[in-house]
Amino acid sequence: MNRILIPGETCWRIEPADNLACIVDAADYFHHAKSAMLQAEKRIMLIGWDFDTRIKLEPGKQMLDGPNRLGMFLRWLVREKPDLEILVLKWNIGAFTAIGRGMTPVFVSNWLTDERLRFEIDGAHPVGAAHHQKIIVIDDALAFCGGIDMTVDRWDTSDHVDRNDYRITPSGRRYGPWHDATTAVDGNAAAAIGELARARWKSATGEDLPPVQSTATPWPVNLAPTLRVVDVAIARTLPELGERTEVREIEALYLAAIAGAEHTLYIESQYLASRTLAEAIAARLREADGPEIVLVIPRNADGWLEQKAMDGARHDLLHLLWSADIHDRFGAFYPVTSSGAPIYVHAKVLVMDDRLLRIGSSNLNNRSMGFDTECDIAVESNDDTDVELRASIIGLRRRLLSEHLDVTEEEVDDALGEQSLLSTVRALSTSDARSLREFDRNTVDGEDHVLAENALMDPERTPPRLSDRIEGLRRLLGKR
């Protein structure tokens, strides 16, 4: 049995955690993150693609102390805890778009807040790249790492009803159902993510932060661990920048998981746009005894330009996979509400057999492999007798399928006892209720586009200078 997680190849490092929890959907995440931050003693670091200080952490019934809006809560927290500092770092392009949404600019926020609460923007990236990590580190003793941003349009409960009166932006705009996932870890694994966060802070601000010595673990109240006493791998994507060479651990991890799957590969992703990963999947589908592969993605990308580029790439790569699927072992699905409205998939999850679980910020697109800054975590079992770990890995897949198919976890298990994973998903899918719908050629007909798989929109690594990219884009769109 070949190992998937190898430090220096498919991950940065592997560190132990006493507890690891998988958190599905932002309603639970926002609540548990607030619970943990209430226990902070020395430092909270919020590192992300985007933060919106106007969002409510508990828009329904408030259960926890302190103000409900993120910005007011952070300001209240430093007043309540005189030894605490809070550092918020967000991608600079996200900071500019937040101003357009009505959020207070960063420099004004710093002027209005305590000096122990600092907002900074991060421009230490190649032109056009995104800092896509979603990390919170508390006292270097607890870390959240995954796919959920603390910003607008993210909060939702796992029932994903058609209309939720709390699913509303600070400006009063309603938004649709949203599916997402993240993790919480403690122990040395959290300290390692803290080291990664401090390195990113230094690259953005030039400031060296010392590690924090904590007296306790601020584990969220009422958050049940998914796993206890487990080794956690941290995998990164870092683009080439200055003297720093690129890091492609996440791509290596995806390829190793695809190659290593024996029976099943279950993936949730916001996009299907990486030809490298799609061709690796296609090769497994052509094998006589390869694994079944179930892919859950959104019906469409979010936004006009993304739909042209990313849905166009998905069109091409789905046709590649369907052509390779000569043994009927592949299915791509999108979740819908009870009325048939699409549920947006923002989660980034991979489950390989009962051996490997990966959750993080990276998608199946080129940017996540070498151009954007990403962070994933993974756990692996290399021992057939490790029943608890393997059961927990399969348990998360069961939990996700139960949510998507709107059935009980027992119903998922019962169906799996009689048939394969792909057959189970197809058997439990319905056309007149909240469920999964399968993509076919008719579904994506007409979604091909000139921007599909284009290096200008979805670069695999640091691209040419900006002027060349803009001119190339103009030529593609016929707007010389």
C-alpha positions as CSV (number, residue, x, y, z in Angstrom):
1,M,0.0,0.0,0.0
2,N,1.7,3.2,-1.2
3,R,1.5,6.2,1.0
4,I,-0.3,9.3,-0.5
5,L,0.9,11.9,2.0
6,I,4.6,12.4,1.8
7,P,6.2,15.6,3.3
8,G,8.1,17.6,0.6
9,E,6.1,16.0,-2.2
10,T,2.3,15.8,-1.7
11,C,2.3,17.9,1.5
12,W,4.4,20.5,3.4
13,R,4.5,18.6,6.6
14,I,2.5,16.2,8.8
15,E,1.8,17.1,12.4
16,P,-0.3,15.4,15.1
17,A,-3.6,16.8,16.4
18,D,-5.6,15.7,19.4
19,N,-8.8,16.7,17.7
20,L,-10.0,17.3,14.1
21,A,-13.5,18.3,13.3
22,C,-15.1,18.5,9.8
23,I,-17.6,21.4,9.7
24,V,-20.2,21.4,6.9
25,D,-21.8,24.7,5.9
26,A,-21.2,28.2,7.2
27,A,-24.0,28.4,9.7
28,D,-22.1,25.9,11.9
29,Y,-18.7,27.3,11.0
30,F,-19.5,30.9,11.9
31,H,-21.0,29.7,15.2
32,H,-18.0,27.5,16.1
33,A,-15.4,30.1,15.0
34,K,-17.1,32.7,17.3
35,S,-17.1,30.2,20.2
36,A,-13.4,29.6,19.7
37,M,-12.5,33.3,19.4
38,L,-14.3,34.0,22.7
39,Q,-11.7,31.8,24.4
40,A,-8.7,33.4,22.8
41,E,-6.0,34.7,25.2
42,K,-3.2,36.2,23.1
43,R,-3.8,36.3,19.4
44,I,-6.3,35.7,16.7
45,M,-5.2,35.7,13.1
46,L,-7.8,35.8,10.3
47,I,-6.2,35.1,6.9
48,G,-8.4,35.0,3.9
49,W,-9.5,35.7,0.4
50,D,-12.2,38.0,1.8
51,F,-13.7,39.1,5.0
52,D,-16.8,41.3,5.4
53,T,-17.0,42.9,8.9
54,R,-20.7,43.6,8.5
55,I,-21.9,40.0,8.3
56,K,-23.7,38.4,11.3
57,L,-22.0,35.4,12.8
58,E,-25.4,34.1,14.2
59,P,-28.1,35.6,12.0
60,G,-30.7,33.3,13.5
61,K,-30.9,32.8,17.2
62,Q,-27.9,34.3,18.9
63,M,-26.4,31.7,21.4
64,L,-23.0,33.2,22.2
65,D,-21.8,36.3,24.0
66,G,-20.7,39.5,22.3
67,P,-22.0,41.5,19.3
68,N,-23.3,39.6,16.4
69,R,-21.6,41.4,13.5
70,L,-18.1,40.3,12.8
71,G,-16.4,43.7,12.9
72,M,-18.3,44.8,16.1
73,F,-17.5,41.5,17.7
74,L,-13.7,41.8,17.0
75,R,-13.7,45.3,18.4
76,W,-15.6,44.2,21.5
77,L,-13.3,41.3,22.0
78,V,-10.1,43.4,22.2
79,R,-11.8,45.7,24.7
80,E,-12.9,42.7,26.8
81,K,-9.4,41.0,26.7
82,P,-6.6,43.5,27.3
83,D,-3.9,40.9,26.4
84,L,-5.4,40.0,23.1
85,E,-4.4,41.2,19.6
86,I,-6.4,40.4,16.5
87,L,-4.8,40.5,13.1
88,V,-7.0,40.5,9.9
89,L,-5.3,40.0,6.5
90,K,-7.2,39.8,3.3
91,W,-6.3,39.7,-0.4
92,N,-5.9,43.2,-1.7
93,I,-8.3,42.8,-4.7
94,G,-10.9,41.5,-2.3
95,A,-10.4,44.5,-0.1
96,F,-11.1,46.8,-3.1
97,T,-14.3,45.0,-4.1
98,A,-15.5,45.1,-0.5
99,I,-15.5,48.9,-0.6
100,G,-17.9,48.6,-3.5
101,R,-20.2,46.5,-1.4
102,G,-20.2,49.2,1.3
103,M,-17.6,47.9,3.7
104,T,-15.4,50.4,5.5
105,P,-11.9,50.7,3.8
106,V,-9.1,49.0,5.7
107,F,-7.2,52.2,6.6
108,V,-10.4,53.7,8.0
109,S,-11.0,50.6,10.0
110,N,-7.6,50.8,11.6
111,W,-8.2,54.5,12.5
112,L,-11.5,53.6,14.1
113,T,-10.4,50.6,16.1
114,D,-8.1,49.7,19.0
115,E,-4.4,49.4,18.0
116,R,-4.6,45.7,19.0
117,L,-7.1,45.1,16.2
118,R,-5.3,45.6,12.9
119,F,-6.7,45.2,9.3
120,E,-4.1,44.7,6.6
121,I,-4.4,44.0,2.9
122,D,-2.1,41.5,1.1
123,G,-0.7,42.4,-2.3
124,A,2.3,40.0,-2.1
125,H,1.3,37.9,-5.1
126,P,1.8,37.9,-8.9
127,V,-0.4,40.2,-10.9
128,G,-3.8,38.6,-11.3
129,A,-3.2,35.9,-8.6
130,A,-5.5,35.5,-5.6
131,H,-4.7,34.7,-2.0
132,H,-7.3,32.1,-1.7
133,Q,-6.6,30.5,1.7
134,K,-9.3,30.6,4.3
135,I,-7.6,30.3,7.7
136,I,-8.3,31.4,11.3
137,V,-5.6,30.7,13.9
138,I,-6.2,31.2,17.6
139,D,-3.3,31.3,20.0
140,D,-1.4,28.9,17.7
141,A,-3.5,26.3,19.5
142,L,-6.5,26.0,17.3
143,A,-6.9,26.5,13.6
144,F,-9.7,26.5,11.1
145,C,-8.7,25.7,7.5
146,G,-11.0,24.9,4.6
147,G,-13.2,26.5,2.0
148,I,-15.4,28.9,3.9
149,D,-14.9,32.7,3.7
150,M,-16.3,34.9,6.4
151,T,-18.0,37.2,4.0
152,V,-21.3,37.9,2.3
153,D,-23.3,35.2,0.5
154,R,-21.8,32.3,2.5
155,W,-24.0,31.7,5.5
156,D,-26.5,28.8,5.1
157,T,-27.8,25.9,7.0
158,S,-27.4,22.3,5.7
159,D,-31.1,22.0,4.8
160,H,-30.5,24.6,2.0
161,V,-34.2,25.6,1.8
162,D,-35.4,27.6,-1.2
163,R,-36.0,30.7,0.9
164,N,-34.2,31.4,4.2
165,D,-35.0,34.8,5.8
166,Y,-31.5,34.9,7.3
167,R,-29.8,34.4,3.9
168,I,-29.4,38.0,3.2
169,T,-26.5,40.4,2.7
170,P,-25.8,43.4,4.9
171,S,-27.2,45.6,2.1
172,G,-30.4,43.7,2.1
173,R,-30.0,41.5,-1.0
174,R,-31.2,38.0,-0.8
175,Y,-28.9,35.2,-2.1
176,G,-29.4,31.5,-2.9
177,P,-28.5,28.3,-1.1
178,W,-24.7,27.7,-0.5
179,H,-22.9,24.5,0.4
180,D,-19.4,24.6,1.9
181,A,-17.0,22.8,4.2
182,T,-14.0,23.5,6.5
183,T,-12.1,21.9,9.4
184,A,-10.9,22.7,12.9
185,V,-7.7,21.2,14.3
186,D,-5.7,21.6,17.5
187,G,-2.3,20.5,18.7
188,N,0.9,20.6,16.6
189,A,-1.2,20.7,13.5
190,A,-2.7,24.0,14.6
191,A,0.7,25.4,15.5
192,A,2.0,24.5,12.0
193,I,-0.9,26.4,10.4
194,G,-0.1,29.3,12.7
195,E,3.4,29.2,11.3
196,L,2.1,29.4,7.8
197,A,-0.2,32.3,8.7
198,R,2.7,34.2,10.3
199,A,4.8,33.7,7.2
200,R,2.0,35.1,5.1
201,W,1.6,38.1,7.4
202,K,5.3,38.8,7.1
203,S,5.2,38.6,3.3
204,A,2.4,41.1,3.3
205,T,3.5,43.5,6.0
206,G,7.2,42.8,6.6
207,E,6.5,42.2,10.3
208,D,7.9,39.1,12.0
209,L,5.4,37.7,14.6
210,P,6.6,35.4,17.4
211,P,4.7,32.2,18.0
212,V,2.1,32.3,20.8
213,Q,2.5,30.2,24.0
214,S,-1.0,29.2,25.0
215,T,-2.2,27.8,28.3
216,A,-5.3,26.1,26.9
217,T,-6.9,25.0,23.7
218,P,-9.8,27.2,22.7
219,W,-11.8,24.3,21.2
220,P,-15.3,25.4,20.3
221,V,-18.0,24.5,22.8
222,N,-20.3,21.7,21.6
223,L,-18.1,20.9,18.5
224,A,-17.7,17.2,18.4
225,P,-14.4,16.0,17.0
226,T,-14.6,13.9,13.8
227,L,-11.3,12.3,14.6
228,R,-9.1,12.1,17.8
229,V,-5.3,11.7,18.0
230,V,-4.7,11.9,14.2
231,D,-1.8,12.9,12.0
232,V,-2.7,15.9,9.8
233,A,-1.0,16.8,6.6
234,I,-0.8,20.4,5.4
235,A,-0.5,20.9,1.6
236,R,0.1,24.2,-0.1
237,T,0.0,26.0,-3.4
238,L,2.4,29.0,-3.6
239,P,3.1,30.8,-6.9
240,E,6.5,31.8,-8.0
241,L,7.2,35.3,-6.6
242,G,10.6,37.1,-6.5
243,E,13.1,34.7,-5.1
244,R,10.4,32.2,-3.9
245,T,10.0,29.2,-6.2
246,E,6.5,27.8,-6.8
247,V,5.1,25.1,-4.5
248,R,2.7,22.6,-6.1
249,E,2.0,20.2,-3.2
250,I,-1.7,20.3,-3.7
251,E,-1.5,19.3,-7.4
252,A,0.8,16.5,-6.4
253,L,-1.7,15.4,-3.7
254,Y,-4.6,15.4,-6.2
255,L,-2.6,13.4,-8.7
256,A,-1.5,10.9,-6.0
257,A,-5.1,10.4,-4.8
258,I,-6.4,9.9,-8.3
259,A,-3.7,7.4,-9.0
260,G,-4.1,5.6,-5.6
261,A,-7.8,5.2,-5.5
262,E,-8.8,1.5,-5.6
263,H,-12.5,1.5,-5.4
264,T,-14.0,5.0,-5.1
265,L,-13.1,8.7,-5.5
266,Y,-15.6,11.3,-4.2
267,I,-14.9,14.9,-5.0
268,E,-16.7,18.2,-4.3
269,S,-15.3,21.3,-6.1
270,Q,-16.4,24.7,-7.2
271,Y,-14.9,24.1,-10.7
272,L,-13.9,21.4,-13.1
273,A,-11.3,23.3,-15.1
274,S,-7.9,21.6,-14.7
275,R,-7.0,19.5,-17.8
276,T,-4.1,17.9,-15.9
277,L,-6.4,16.5,-13.2
278,A,-9.2,15.6,-15.7
279,E,-6.8,13.6,-17.9
280,A,-5.5,11.8,-14.8
281,I,-9.1,10.9,-13.9
282,A,-9.8,9.9,-17.5
283,A,-6.8,7.5,-17.5
284,R,-8.3,5.7,-14.4
285,L,-11.7,5.5,-16.1
286,R,-10.2,3.7,-19.1
287,E,-8.8,1.0,-16.8
288,A,-10.7,-2.2,-16.7
289,D,-10.7,-2.3,-12.9
290,G,-10.3,1.3,-12.0
291,P,-12.3,3.2,-9.4
292,E,-15.8,4.7,-9.5
293,I,-15.6,8.5,-9.5
294,V,-18.4,10.7,-8.3
295,L,-18.0,14.5,-8.8
296,V,-20.3,17.1,-7.2
297,I,-20.0,20.6,-8.6
298,P,-22.4,23.6,-9.0
299,R,-24.7,23.8,-12.0
300,N,-23.0,27.0,-13.1
301,A,-20.1,29.1,-11.9
302,D,-20.9,32.3,-10.1
303,G,-20.8,35.4,-12.3
304,W,-21.0,36.1,-16.1
305,L,-17.3,36.0,-16.8
306,E,-16.7,32.9,-14.7
307,Q,-19.5,31.1,-16.4
308,K,-18.0,31.8,-19.8
309,A,-14.5,30.7,-18.7
310,M,-15.1,28.0,-16.1
311,D,-18.3,26.5,-17.4
312,G,-16.7,26.5,-20.8
313,A,-13.8,24.5,-19.4
314,R,-16.1,22.2,-17.6
315,H,-18.0,21.5,-20.9
316,D,-14.8,20.4,-22.6
317,L,-13.5,18.3,-19.6
318,L,-16.8,16.6,-19.0
319,H,-16.9,15.5,-22.6
320,L,-13.3,14.2,-22.1
321,L,-14.4,12.2,-19.1
322,W,-17.6,10.9,-20.7
323,S,-15.6,9.7,-23.6
324,A,-13.1,7.9,-21.3
325,D,-15.8,6.4,-19.2
326,I,-16.1,3.2,-21.2
327,H,-17.0,1.1,-18.1
328,D,-19.7,3.4,-16.7
329,R,-17.8,4.4,-13.6
330,F,-18.2,8.2,-13.7
331,G,-20.9,10.5,-12.7
332,A,-20.9,14.3,-12.3
333,F,-23.8,15.8,-10.3
334,Y,-25.1,19.2,-9.1
335,P,-27.4,19.7,-6.0
336,V,-30.8,21.4,-6.2
337,T,-33.4,22.5,-3.7
338,S,-36.9,21.1,-3.4
339,S,-38.1,23.4,-6.2
340,G,-35.2,22.5,-8.5
341,A,-33.2,25.7,-7.9
342,P,-29.4,25.1,-7.9
343,I,-27.5,24.9,-4.6
344,Y,-24.1,26.5,-5.1
345,V,-21.2,24.2,-4.3
346,H,-18.2,26.0,-2.8
347,A,-16.8,23.1,-0.8
348,K,-13.5,21.6,-1.7
349,V,-13.5,17.9,-0.5
350,L,-11.9,14.7,-1.7
351,V,-12.5,11.2,-0.2
352,M,-10.3,8.4,-1.6
353,D,-11.8,5.0,-0.7
354,D,-11.8,4.8,3.1
355,R,-8.1,5.8,3.2
356,L,-7.8,9.5,2.5
357,L,-9.7,12.7,3.3
358,R,-8.7,16.1,2.0
359,I,-10.5,19.4,2.8
360,G,-9.2,22.8,1.9
361,S,-9.4,25.9,-0.3
362,S,-8.2,24.5,-3.6
363,N,-10.5,23.7,-6.6
364,L,-10.1,21.5,-9.6
365,N,-8.9,24.4,-11.7
366,N,-5.5,25.5,-12.9
367,R,-5.2,28.5,-10.6
368,S,-5.4,26.3,-7.5
369,M,-2.5,24.1,-8.8
370,G,0.2,26.8,-9.2
371,F,-1.0,30.4,-9.4
372,D,-3.2,31.2,-6.4
373,T,-2.2,30.8,-2.7
374,E,-4.0,27.7,-1.3
375,C,-4.0,25.6,1.9
376,D,-5.5,22.1,2.3
377,I,-5.3,19.6,5.1
378,A,-5.6,15.8,4.7
379,V,-5.6,12.7,6.8
380,E,-4.7,9.2,5.7
381,S,-4.9,5.6,6.9
382,N,-2.2,3.2,5.9
383,D,-3.3,0.5,8.2
384,D,-6.3,-1.8,7.5
385,T,-6.8,-2.3,11.2
386,D,-7.3,1.5,11.8
387,V,-11.0,1.0,11.9
388,E,-11.9,4.3,13.6
389,L,-10.1,6.5,11.1
390,R,-11.4,4.7,8.1
391,A,-14.9,4.8,9.4
392,S,-14.6,8.5,10.0
393,I,-13.4,9.1,6.5
394,I,-16.4,7.2,5.0
395,G,-18.6,8.9,7.6
396,L,-17.9,12.3,6.2
397,R,-18.7,11.1,2.7
398,R,-21.9,9.6,4.0
399,R,-22.8,12.9,5.8
400,L,-22.3,14.9,2.6
401,L,-24.3,12.5,0.4
402,S,-27.1,12.5,3.0
403,E,-27.2,16.3,2.8
404,H,-27.2,16.4,-1.0
405,L,-29.7,13.6,-1.5
406,D,-32.0,14.7,1.4
407,V,-32.0,11.2,2.9
408,T,-30.8,9.9,6.2
409,E,-27.3,8.6,6.6
410,E,-28.8,5.2,7.3
411,E,-30.5,5.2,3.9
412,V,-27.2,6.0,2.3
413,D,-25.6,3.0,4.1
414,D,-28.4,0.7,3.3
415,A,-28.2,1.6,-0.4
416,L,-24.4,1.2,-0.4
417,G,-24.8,-2.2,1.1
418,E,-26.6,-3.4,-2.0
419,Q,-24.8,-1.5,-4.8
420,S,-21.8,0.6,-5.8
421,L,-21.3,4.3,-4.8
422,L,-22.3,5.6,-8.2
423,S,-25.3,3.3,-8.4
424,T,-26.3,4.4,-4.9
425,V,-26.2,8.1,-5.9
426,R,-28.2,7.5,-9.0
427,A,-30.7,5.3,-7.1
428,L,-31.3,7.9,-4.3
429,S,-31.5,10.9,-6.7
430,T,-35.0,12.1,-7.4
431,S,-36.3,14.6,-9.9
432,D,-39.1,16.2,-7.8
433,A,-37.3,17.0,-4.5
434,R,-34.0,18.3,-3.0
435,S,-31.5,16.0,-4.5
436,L,-28.6,15.6,-6.9
437,R,-29.1,15.9,-10.7
438,E,-26.7,14.3,-13.1
439,F,-24.9,16.2,-15.8
440,D,-25.2,14.8,-19.3
441,R,-24.4,16.1,-22.8
442,N,-27.7,17.9,-23.0
443,T,-27.2,19.7,-19.7
444,V,-24.0,21.4,-20.9
445,D,-24.9,21.8,-24.5
446,G,-24.0,25.2,-25.7
447,E,-21.7,26.0,-22.7
448,D,-18.5,25.7,-24.6
449,H,-16.7,29.1,-25.0
450,V,-13.6,30.7,-26.5
451,L,-12.4,31.5,-22.9
452,A,-12.5,27.8,-21.8
453,E,-9.2,26.5,-20.6
454,N,-7.5,29.8,-21.4
455,A,-4.3,30.8,-19.6
456,L,-5.5,34.4,-19.3
457,M,-8.5,33.5,-17.2
458,D,-7.3,30.3,-15.4
459,P,-3.5,30.3,-15.5
460,E,-1.5,27.3,-14.3
461,R,1.4,29.4,-13.0
462,T,2.7,33.0,-12.9
463,P,1.7,34.3,-16.4
464,P,3.2,37.0,-18.6
465,R,3.0,40.7,-17.7
466,L,-0.5,42.2,-17.3
467,S,-0.4,44.2,-20.6
468,D,0.1,41.0,-22.5
469,R,-2.7,39.3,-20.7
470,I,-5.1,42.2,-21.4
471,E,-4.2,42.3,-25.1
472,G,-4.6,38.6,-25.4
473,L,-8.0,38.7,-23.7
474,R,-9.1,41.5,-26.1
475,R,-8.1,39.4,-29.1
476,L,-10.1,36.4,-27.7
477,L,-13.2,38.5,-27.3
478,G,-12.8,40.2,-30.6
479,K,-12.6,43.6,-29.1
480,R,-9.3,45.0,-30.6
